[in-house]
Amino acid sequence: MSAWRPWLALTVQEFDAYRRLLAERLPETIGYRLPEATCLAWPDLGRQGAAEQEARVLVSDGELFGQGGENHVRLDFGISAPTVAEILDGNSRLTC
């Protein structure tokens, strides 16, 4: 067995928990579809300024990431559990 396999299994478990936590905790005004093979989520804000109003997180326009990014933001949940919780609790001081 390769030495990295236990780490990979744990990382996949953590990312799965984070993506599901986002689905449970994002406000209903923000669209969200569970990502299948990445640690990147693309919440659909549907209107300008929703992220700042709902979660108090300053984000970049999703259009910067290519076609189909309109009304979306890129959220990398490959971060620590406390940071994900902080973002979802609306107490984040993170900016882009």
N, C-alpha and C positions, 0 to 999 in steps of 0.2 A: 504494500500500500504506500502510495506517495505521501510524503510528509505534509503536503499542502491540502490534501483532501478534507481533513477535519476542519481546517480553516474555511475552506470553500463551503462546506455544508453549513457551518455556523453563519457565514456571511449571507448565504441564500435565505436561511431562516430569518435573519434579522431584516433583510430587505423585504421579504414577504410580509413580515409584521408591520413594517413602516408603510408599505403601500396600502395595506388594509386599514391602518390607523388613519391615513389620509382620507380614505373613502368614508370612514366613520365620522371624522371630525371636521372636514371642510364644510363651510356653510352651504346650505342648499342653493344659494344664489350663484355658487361657483360650480360649473360642470366638471366632472372628473370621471375618467375611465381608467380602470386598473391597468397599469403597464404590465406587459407579459414577459419581457426579457431584458429589462434594463432597470437601473436605479434612477431613471429620470421620469418625472411625472409632468404632464402638460395640462394643468388646470385651465379650464375655459372660463374666463372672466365675463365674457358676454357684453361687458360695457367697460369703458375706460375708467380707471380709478378704483375698481372693485377691490383689488388687493390691498390698497392703502386703507380703504374704508373697513373692510372685513377683518383683515389680519394685521393691519398696521405694518406691512412689509413693503418696502419700495422695491419694485421690480422693473425689468427691462421689457420692452415691447417684443412679443413673440415673433413678430415679422422679421426681426433681426436674425432669426434662426432658419429662415427659409419659407417657402410657399406652404400654406396651411397653418402658419403660426399666428394668424390674425386672431385677436381676442384671447390669446393664450400667453402663459408665462412658463418658463422652464424652471422646474423645481427639482434639484438634485437631492434625493433622500438618502444618498450614500454617506450620511453624516451621523453623528451620535444621536442616540435616542433623546437625550435632554434637549438637543438643539431642535429636533423635529417637534417635540412637545412645545417648546418655546414658540416656534412659528405658529403652531396650531392654536396656542392659547392667546395669540394676539399680543404677546408681550415682547416680541422680537424687536431689536433695534438694528437688524440687518438691513443693508441697502445694497443696491446694485449700481 
